[in-house]
Amino acid sequence: MDNSKKKLLFLTGTRADFGKQKSLIMAADKDDDFEVHVFVTGMHMEPKYGGTKSEVEKCSFKNVYAYINQRPYDSMDTILANTVKGFGDYVCALRPDMVIVHGDRVEALAGAIVGALNNMLVVHIEGGEVSGTIDESIRHSVSKLSHIHMVANEEAKRLLLRMGEKESSIYVIGSPDTDVMVSPDLPSLDVVKRYYNISFEKYAIFIYHPVTTSLHNLMDNIQNVIKALVESGENYVVIYPNNDPGSDIIIEEIEANRNNPGFRIFPSIRFEYFLVLLKNCKFIIGNSSSGIREAPFYSVPSINIGTRQNCRFMYDMIMNIDESTEVILEAIERVKDVKRTVSTHFGDGKSTERFLQSIKSPDIWDIKIQKFFVDNGHFSK
């Protein structure tokens, strides 16, 4: 390896965060200034969720390291501890110049902890956002441990400034998945339908994750939601939830409808293929951030159920409802009349270009490891 190259270490723990980071990793991996390494863990390593480690491997990155950080039914704190240990050992051997994490998962928190405690520059992608459940606390914790912030928009930048982050450390690049969303290399809908054996002419997408702070309601909620989907008579591409506590309850209810002709159920779908399905669906329903972030970019209506996306950006095409069967059925009927418009709130398809420009700038490498709280004038009486 060329010792003059900067070592970049990306961490990915889910199909979703890899979709966000993929274009960034590919661009850096092709650049002569960088030696790129990818640490693969979390959901990627679980066969139940499609074994998506293979999706990372298909990209043919030069340096990929896979690590199993959890067993079935491990708690989030145990997963965090396991990831800190495994990632810490890897970092100790590799000694990267920069650690790059994304979002609000425990794997990202582990990466930020390890990087910060080892006096390495930590980059947090898509911090400065709000939501429901424990994710928001994790996201803000990652931001406070990070030295550099690559955010989706000016709104996220303003939140980080209110959190005491230094303005010169915040780069507004947009959400990297928008780069993939506008790519001319996405497959056709026919190709995607053939690949996944989806025979529906028209369909909606259903993704529902557990709300880790409200697990006591999860059984009733998912039963109400599934009942509404069945009674609606619509066709659904159903995708498993993430691997947070409570996911088995959701999967069990989903699998009970495996033989329903209106359901096509998948543990996971390749990110580019998912985007094609999303772009061409009637609507998306559930509580995935895809209904808040990606759907409006494609002018796809979204039915957002429950509290998981509380306080997130809202748009005219997003309907917020609770987990009542009757309310969900009414929303499915009303969503047909929603006016479709496009939102570029989370990006314009040029994030990779801005990311690469930022990490190639000498200024970013001069950012100090020692952080200080900056009073940006938001706390005066």
Rosetta blueprint (number, residue, H / E / L):
1 M L
2 D L
3 N L
4 S L
5 K L
6 K E
7 K E
8 L E
9 L E
10 F E
11 L E
12 T E
13 G L
14 T L
15 R H
16 A H
17 D H
18 F H
19 G H
20 K H
21 Q H
22 K H
23 S H
24 L H
25 I H
26 M H
27 A H
28 A H
29 D H
30 K H
31 D L
32 D L
33 D L
34 F E
35 E E
36 V E
37 H E
38 V E
39 F E
40 V E
41 T L
42 G H
43 M H
44 H H
45 M H
46 E L
47 P H
48 K H
49 Y H
50 G L
51 G L
52 T L
53 K H
54 S H
55 E H
56 V H
57 E H
58 K L
59 C L
60 S L
61 F L
62 K L
63 N L
64 V E
65 Y E
66 A E
67 Y L
68 I L
69 N L
70 Q L
71 R L
72 P L
73 Y L
74 D L
75 S L
76 M H
77 D H
78 T H
79 I H
80 L H
81 A H
82 N H
83 T H
84 V H
85 K H
86 G H
87 F H
88 G H
89 D H
90 Y H
91 V H
92 C H
93 A H
94 L H
95 R L
96 P L
97 D L
98 M E
99 V E
100 I E
101 V E
102 H E
103 G L
104 D L
105 R L
106 V H
107 E H
108 A H
109 L H
110 A H
111 G H
112 A H
113 I H
114 V H
115 G H
116 A H
117 L H
118 N L
119 N L
120 M L
121 L E
122 V E
123 V E
124 H E
125 I E
126 E L
127 G L
128 G L
129 E L
130 V L
131 S L
132 G L
133 T L
134 I L
135 D H
136 E H
137 S H
138 I H
139 R H
140 H H
141 S H
142 V H
143 S H
144 K H
145 L H
146 S L
147 H L
148 I E
149 H E
150 M E
151 V E
152 A L
153 N L
154 E H
155 E H
156 A H
157 K H
158 R H
159 L H
160 L H
161 L H
162 R H
163 M L
164 G L
165 E L
166 K L
167 E H
168 S H
169 S H
170 I E
171 Y E
172 V E
173 I L
174 G L
175 S L
176 P L
177 D H
178 T H
179 D H
180 V H
181 M H
182 V L
183 S L
184 P L
185 D L
186 L L
187 P L
188 S L
189 L H
190 D H
191 V H
192 V H
193 K H
194 R H
195 Y H
196 Y L
197 N L
198 I L
199 S L
200 F L
201 E L
202 K L
203 Y L
204 A E
205 I E
206 F E
207 I E
208 Y L
209 H L
210 P L
211 V L
212 T L
213 T L
214 S L
215 L H
216 H H
217 N H
218 L H
219 M H
220 D H
221 N H
222 I H
223 Q H
224 N H
225 V H
226 I H
227 K H
228 A H
229 L H
230 V H
231 E H
232 S H
233 G L
234 E L
235 N L
236 Y E
237 V E
238 V E
239 I E
240 Y L
241 P L
242 N L
243 N L
244 D L
245 P L
246 G L
247 S H
248 D H
249 I H
250 I H
251 I H
252 E H
253 E H
254 I H
255 E H
256 A L
257 N L
258 R L
259 N L
260 N L
261 P L
262 G L
263 F E
264 R E
265 I E
266 F E
267 P L
268 S L
269 I L
270 R L
271 F H
272 E H
273 Y H
274 F H
275 L H
276 V H
277 L H
278 L H
279 K H
280 N L
281 C L
282 K L
283 F L
284 I E
285 I E
286 G E
287 N L
288 S L
289 S H
290 S H
291 G H
292 I L
293 R L
294 E H
295 A H
296 P H
297 F H
298 Y L
299 S L
300 V L
301 P L
302 S E
303 I E
304 N E
305 I E
306 G L
307 T L
308 R L
309 Q L
310 N L
311 C L
312 R L
313 F L
314 M L
315 Y L
316 D L
317 M L
318 I E
319 M E
320 N E
321 I E
322 D L
323 E L
324 S L
325 T H
326 E H
327 V H
328 I H
329 L H
330 E H
331 A H
332 I H
333 E H
334 R H
335 V H
336 K H
337 D H
338 V L
339 K L
340 R L
341 T L
342 V L
343 S L
344 T L
345 H L
346 F L
347 G L
348 D L
349 G L
350 K L
351 S H
352 T H
353 E H
354 R H
355 F H
356 L H
357 Q H
358 S H
359 I H
360 K L
361 S L
362 P H
363 D H
364 I H
365 W H
366 D L
367 I L
368 K L
369 I L
370 Q L
371 K L
372 F L
373 F L
374 V L
375 D L
376 N L
377 G L
378 H L
379 F L
380 S L
381 K L
